[in-house]
Amino acid sequence: MAEKFFKVGEEIEVFYQAPNKESGLTIVAEIYLPNGEKDSNFPDVTLDEMGGTGSYKNTFTPDAQGEWRAIIHKDNGDGQVVKRYSVGAHNVHSVGEAVGNVDGKASSIQSAVANLDSDVAAVDGKVDAVQSTANDIETKVDNLDTKVSSLDTPPMVS
């Protein structure tokens, strides 16, 4: 299994920890393409020691998708370690960022829906108030019509 997913065209750091933290070594990484052939674009990469710690690193940049390998060892071939790097169109970091963006947008949409629900409830309340006022007006108009009708009726003569 590869260490993690990396993206085509982005540098990959290759690390090596020498046995017993041995310092002052020449450490070499042989880079192999996904098809298993040694990468002619990367002749053996020499790793640089990080401050006399026995830890070494350098980089290479994959130019194709697939499973890349680095065989890392002392220049005499001892202490060999093999690391694999899964390279694709996206790396784990960019996928994580995209998921984070989608989550953020989903949260924003949920907030907007909640606000919309609140606004709809407020409008419903106002519609109810308008309906109540309209009912009151209708009652008053009916009462007024009754009064006007009683005024329009001529008195009875006997």
C-alpha positions as CSV (number, residue, x, y, z in Angstrom):
1,M,0.0,0.0,0.0
2,A,1.3,3.4,-0.9
3,E,2.1,6.0,1.8
4,K,-0.7,8.3,0.6
5,F,-2.0,9.9,-2.5
6,F,0.1,12.5,-4.3
7,K,-0.7,14.6,-7.3
8,V,0.9,14.5,-10.8
9,G,3.3,17.4,-11.2
10,E,3.7,18.1,-7.5
11,E,7.0,17.4,-5.7
12,I,7.1,14.3,-3.4
13,E,9.6,14.4,-0.5
14,V,11.5,11.2,0.0
15,F,12.8,10.6,3.5
16,Y,15.2,8.1,4.9
17,Q,16.3,7.5,8.5
18,A,19.7,5.9,8.7
19,P,20.1,2.9,11.1
20,N,21.4,4.1,14.4
21,K,20.9,7.7,13.1
22,E,24.2,7.4,11.3
23,S,25.4,10.7,10.0
24,G,27.6,11.7,7.1
25,L,26.3,9.1,4.7
26,T,25.6,9.3,1.0
27,I,22.0,8.1,0.6
28,V,20.6,7.4,-2.8
29,A,17.0,7.0,-4.0
30,E,16.3,5.1,-7.2
31,I,13.0,6.3,-8.6
32,Y,10.8,3.7,-10.6
33,L,7.9,4.5,-12.8
34,P,4.5,3.0,-12.4
35,N,5.4,0.5,-15.2
36,G,8.3,-0.8,-13.1
37,E,11.1,0.8,-15.2
38,K,13.7,3.0,-13.7
39,D,12.9,6.6,-14.3
40,S,15.4,8.0,-16.8
41,N,14.3,11.6,-15.9
42,F,15.5,11.0,-12.3
43,P,18.9,9.4,-12.3
44,D,19.6,8.3,-8.7
45,V,18.6,11.1,-6.4
46,T,21.0,11.9,-3.6
47,L,19.3,12.7,-0.3
48,D,20.6,15.5,1.8
49,E,21.1,15.1,5.5
50,M,19.1,17.3,7.8
51,G,21.5,18.8,10.3
52,G,23.6,15.8,11.3
53,T,20.6,13.9,12.6
54,G,21.0,10.8,10.4
55,S,17.7,11.8,8.7
56,Y,17.9,12.4,4.9
57,K,15.5,13.9,2.4
58,N,15.1,15.1,-1.2
59,T,12.3,15.4,-3.7
60,F,11.2,14.1,-7.1
61,T,8.2,15.2,-9.2
62,P,6.1,12.5,-10.8
63,D,4.8,13.2,-14.3
64,A,2.3,10.3,-14.6
65,Q,-0.4,8.7,-12.6
66,G,0.2,5.3,-11.0
67,E,2.2,3.6,-8.3
68,W,5.7,5.1,-8.1
69,R,8.5,3.4,-6.1
70,A,11.7,4.7,-4.5
71,I,14.3,2.3,-3.5
72,I,16.4,4.2,-0.9
73,H,19.8,3.0,0.4
74,K,23.3,3.9,1.3
75,D,25.6,4.4,-1.7
76,N,27.1,0.9,-1.2
77,G,23.6,-0.7,-1.4
78,D,23.2,-1.4,2.4
79,G,20.2,-0.3,4.5
80,Q,17.7,-0.6,1.6
81,V,14.2,0.6,2.1
82,V,11.4,0.6,-0.5
83,K,8.6,3.2,-0.4
84,R,5.7,3.5,-2.7
85,Y,3.8,6.6,-3.7
86,S,0.3,6.5,-5.2
87,V,0.1,9.3,-7.7
88,G,-3.2,10.5,-9.2
89,A,-5.0,13.6,-10.6
90,H,-5.7,14.8,-7.0
91,N,-3.8,14.4,-3.8
92,V,-5.4,13.7,-0.4
93,H,-5.0,17.3,0.7
94,S,-6.8,18.8,-2.3
95,V,-9.6,16.2,-1.9
96,G,-9.9,17.1,1.7
97,E,-10.1,20.8,0.9
98,A,-12.8,20.1,-1.7
99,V,-14.8,18.1,0.8
100,G,-14.4,20.9,3.3
101,N,-15.6,23.4,0.8
102,V,-18.7,21.2,0.0
103,D,-19.4,20.9,3.8
104,G,-19.1,24.7,4.2
105,K,-21.5,25.2,1.3
106,A,-23.9,22.6,2.6
107,S,-23.8,24.4,6.0
108,S,-24.5,27.7,4.3
109,I,-27.4,26.2,2.4
110,Q,-28.8,24.7,5.6
111,S,-28.6,28.2,7.2
112,A,-30.3,29.8,4.2
113,V,-33.1,27.2,4.4
114,A,-33.5,27.8,8.1
115,N,-33.7,31.6,7.5
116,L,-36.1,31.0,4.7
117,D,-38.3,28.8,7.0
118,S,-38.2,31.6,9.5
119,D,-39.1,34.2,6.8
120,V,-42.0,31.9,5.6
121,A,-43.3,31.6,9.2
122,A,-43.1,35.4,9.6
123,V,-45.0,35.9,6.3
124,D,-47.6,33.3,7.4
125,G,-48.1,35.3,10.6
126,K,-48.6,38.5,8.6
127,V,-51.0,36.8,6.2
128,D,-53.0,35.6,9.2
129,A,-53.0,39.2,10.6
130,V,-54.2,40.5,7.2
131,Q,-56.9,37.8,7.0
132,S,-58.0,38.7,10.5
133,T,-58.1,42.4,9.6
134,A,-60.0,41.6,6.4
135,N,-62.5,39.6,8.4
136,D,-63.0,42.5,10.8
137,I,-63.5,44.9,7.9
138,E,-66.0,42.5,6.3
139,T,-67.9,42.3,9.6
140,K,-67.9,46.1,9.9
141,V,-69.1,46.5,6.3
142,D,-71.9,44.0,7.0
143,N,-72.9,46.0,10.1
144,L,-72.8,49.2,8.1
145,D,-74.9,47.7,5.3
146,T,-77.4,46.7,7.8
147,K,-77.6,50.2,9.2
148,V,-77.8,51.8,5.8
149,S,-80.5,49.4,4.8
150,S,-82.5,50.3,7.9
151,L,-82.1,54.0,6.9
152,D,-83.2,53.4,3.3
153,T,-86.4,51.8,4.4
154,P,-89.1,54.5,4.4
155,P,-91.2,54.7,7.5
156,M,-94.5,53.0,7.4
157,V,-97.5,55.3,7.1
158,S,-100.7,54.3,8.8
